[in-house]
Amino acid sequence: MKLATITTALALTLSGAVQASPLPDFPFINVTGAAKLEVAPDKARIQFVIRQTADKADAATEAVYKQGRELMQFLAQQGITEADIDAAQINKEALFKDYNNRAITGYEASQPIMVTLNELTNYVAVMDYLFKQPQIFSISGSFDSSQ
């Protein structure tokens, strides 16, 4: 019995000395870092909406088609291929006199378009063309690097 008591006391004494420390003993080093690499862009994306209004839905839609054809001709002159143009479906909305009077006064047709420029040399010419067009709205550009 005496041997069992001594063994138990010895085991309890040694178990306290074998605990793991949550952090290493001083001195220790903690390293945190971040990196940022700035590169020059080599491509751009331009998003915009062709929007036309007319008394009749077919006239508004045809005006969007006409504006789109003129845009495609201009972009082709700038060396931009159809693969670099992403055009969404045409949307049509009725225009009303006001909130209370729901009489239709006309129609609005619109088409969102995104153009990817793989050469930034065209950027100024394309943006200048878009800003001068009376029925092109919500023009925004963003730059990216393909590397």
C-alpha positions as CSV (number, residue, x, y, z in Angstrom):
1,M,0.0,0.0,0.0
2,K,2.8,2.3,0.9
3,L,4.4,1.6,-2.5
4,A,1.1,2.4,-4.3
5,T,0.9,5.8,-2.5
6,I,4.5,6.7,-3.4
7,T,3.9,5.7,-7.0
8,T,0.7,7.7,-7.3
9,A,2.4,10.8,-5.7
10,L,5.4,10.5,-8.0
11,A,3.1,10.1,-11.1
12,L,1.1,13.2,-10.1
13,T,4.3,15.3,-9.5
14,L,5.7,14.4,-12.9
15,S,2.5,14.9,-14.9
16,G,2.5,18.6,-14.0
17,A,6.0,19.1,-15.3
18,V,5.2,17.5,-18.7
19,Q,2.6,20.1,-19.9
20,A,3.0,21.6,-23.3
21,S,3.5,25.4,-23.6
22,P,1.0,27.2,-26.0
23,L,3.8,29.5,-27.3
24,P,7.5,28.9,-27.5
25,D,9.7,30.4,-24.8
26,F,11.0,33.9,-25.3
27,P,12.5,35.2,-27.5
28,F,10.4,34.1,-30.5
29,I,9.6,35.7,-33.9
30,N,6.2,36.1,-35.4
31,V,6.2,37.1,-39.1
32,T,3.2,38.5,-41.0
33,G,3.5,39.9,-44.5
34,A,1.7,41.0,-47.7
35,A,2.9,41.6,-51.2
36,K,1.5,43.8,-54.0
37,L,2.7,43.8,-57.6
38,E,1.6,46.7,-59.9
39,V,1.8,46.0,-63.6
40,A,0.8,48.2,-66.5
41,P,-2.5,47.2,-68.1
42,D,-2.4,45.8,-71.7
43,K,-6.1,45.3,-72.3
44,A,-9.4,47.2,-71.5
45,R,-13.1,46.3,-71.3
46,I,-15.6,49.0,-72.2
47,Q,-19.3,48.5,-71.2
48,F,-22.2,50.6,-72.4
49,V,-25.8,50.5,-73.5
50,I,-27.4,51.5,-76.8
51,R,-30.8,53.0,-75.9
52,Q,-33.4,54.3,-78.3
53,T,-36.9,55.6,-77.8
54,A,-39.8,55.9,-80.3
55,D,-43.6,56.0,-80.5
56,K,-43.7,52.5,-81.8
57,A,-41.9,49.4,-80.5
58,D,-40.6,48.4,-83.9
59,A,-39.2,51.9,-84.6
60,A,-37.2,51.8,-81.3
61,T,-35.9,48.3,-82.0
62,E,-34.9,49.2,-85.5
63,A,-33.1,52.3,-84.3
64,V,-31.1,50.0,-81.9
65,Y,-30.2,47.7,-84.8
66,K,-29.1,50.6,-86.9
67,Q,-26.9,52.1,-84.1
68,G,-25.4,48.6,-83.6
69,R,-24.5,48.2,-87.3
70,E,-22.8,51.6,-87.3
71,L,-21.0,50.7,-84.1
72,M,-19.8,47.3,-85.6
73,Q,-18.5,49.2,-88.7
74,F,-16.5,51.6,-86.6
75,L,-15.1,48.9,-84.4
76,A,-14.0,46.9,-87.4
77,Q,-12.1,50.0,-88.7
78,Q,-10.3,50.0,-85.3
79,G,-9.3,46.4,-85.8
80,I,-11.7,44.9,-83.2
81,T,-13.1,41.6,-84.2
82,E,-16.6,40.2,-83.4
83,A,-15.0,37.8,-81.0
84,D,-14.1,40.8,-78.8
85,I,-17.7,42.1,-78.7
86,D,-20.3,40.7,-76.3
87,A,-23.8,41.9,-76.9
88,A,-26.7,40.9,-74.7
89,Q,-30.3,40.6,-75.9
90,I,-32.3,43.7,-76.7
91,N,-34.7,44.8,-74.0
92,K,-38.0,46.6,-74.7
93,E,-39.9,48.7,-72.1
94,A,-43.1,50.7,-72.4
95,L,-43.0,54.4,-71.5
96,F,-45.9,55.7,-69.6
97,K,-47.3,59.3,-69.2
98,D,-46.7,59.2,-65.5
99,Y,-47.1,57.0,-62.4
100,N,-50.8,57.4,-62.1
101,N,-51.7,57.6,-65.8
102,R,-50.5,54.2,-67.2
103,A,-51.3,55.2,-70.9
104,I,-48.4,54.1,-73.1
105,T,-46.6,57.1,-74.7
106,G,-43.8,55.2,-76.4
107,Y,-41.3,52.5,-76.2
108,E,-37.6,52.2,-75.2
109,A,-35.3,49.6,-76.7
110,S,-31.9,49.0,-75.2
111,Q,-29.0,46.6,-75.6
112,P,-26.0,46.2,-73.2
113,I,-22.7,45.7,-74.9
114,M,-19.2,44.9,-73.7
115,V,-16.1,45.4,-75.9
116,T,-12.7,44.0,-75.1
117,L,-9.7,45.9,-76.4
118,N,-6.6,43.7,-76.6
119,E,-4.5,46.7,-77.7
120,L,-4.8,49.9,-75.7
121,T,-3.8,52.0,-78.7
122,N,-7.5,51.9,-79.7
123,Y,-8.9,53.0,-76.3
124,V,-9.0,56.8,-76.8
125,A,-10.6,56.5,-80.3
126,V,-13.2,54.0,-79.2
127,M,-14.1,56.1,-76.1
128,D,-14.2,59.3,-78.1
129,Y,-16.6,57.7,-80.6
130,L,-18.9,56.3,-77.8
131,F,-19.1,59.6,-76.0
132,K,-20.1,61.5,-79.1
133,Q,-23.0,59.1,-79.9
134,P,-26.3,60.6,-78.8
135,Q,-28.0,57.2,-78.0
136,I,-25.1,55.4,-76.2
137,F,-25.3,55.6,-72.4
138,S,-23.7,54.2,-69.2
139,I,-20.2,54.1,-70.6
140,S,-17.6,52.6,-68.3
141,G,-14.1,51.2,-68.8
142,S,-11.8,49.0,-66.8
143,F,-8.3,47.9,-67.4
144,D,-6.6,44.6,-66.9
145,S,-3.4,42.7,-67.6
146,S,-3.3,39.5,-69.6
147,Q,0.0,38.5,-68.1
